[in-house]
Amino acid sequence: MSFAENIKNLNRRVIFVLIALSVAAPLIFKIGLPNKVTKEVRMVYDALEELEPGSVVLVSFDHEASSLPEIKPMAVAILRHCFSRNLKVLGLALLAEGTAIGDEIMREVAKEYEKEYGQDYVFLGFRPQYMAAILGMGEDMHRVFPQDYQGNSTAELLVIKDLKNYEDIPLIISVADGDIPTYWINFANARYHKRIAIAVTAVMATSFYPFLSSGQLVGLVGGLKGAAEYEILIQRPGMGGKGMDAQSIAHLMILVLVLLGNVTFFLGKKKKV
């Protein structure tokens, strides 16, 4: 049997196995394909580097559970940077599904750096009506969040008890899969002149480049690639880099299979002639 006939008769299950292996292998074994850090990702990194230790960073989990594979690597990388620089982190969620996810991610990363809840970080929980919540925090954070996610009084938690409003928060980061960062820009930035950075899914990233160009955003982390770039900057490999390796190897495998399919087609056509 010729090469063309062997390829033509290749069982489709073999193709499925090859694709599965090309995705799974980079997630299990370290490959480390090269990845260039883009300007917009470095801008987020630099914005956090400029802050003095002890400064409070507000991280808002504005996403749903369906985007977790992209959202979590970005959030983990940013939180690792915050905690490594001894920045205080104030977490919250403006979408209900992001609440439990945000709380879990913050606890996981805080544990890596032996950070104490209430002293080094706090998760405030969820507030509906995100426009009202964003505007309300610009006036009085304790009025919007009298209690944290666990029911503790925010007036007694070290991270937030002395905070009044956005004037006490030098940087806000929205981790999102939709258009909620637009509201942070329109209200927290335009009205209260706060510095905003965002970490969004790849499909949403292009929507926010005009805000980056206009200076309304201080930086943008886009999708799994952005997470991988941020991991390079903080020198902490994670799921962002592994995810990009898996995507790249899978794409290469698809190209090889397409190439083999075309070679088979032309060899078979030539044989008939």
Beta strands, then each sheet from edge to edge (+ up, - down):
strand 1: 56-62
strand 2: 88-93
strand 3: 121-126
strand 4: 171-176
strand 5: 196-200
strand 6: 219-222
sheet 1: 3+ 2+ 1+ 4+ 5+ 6+
end
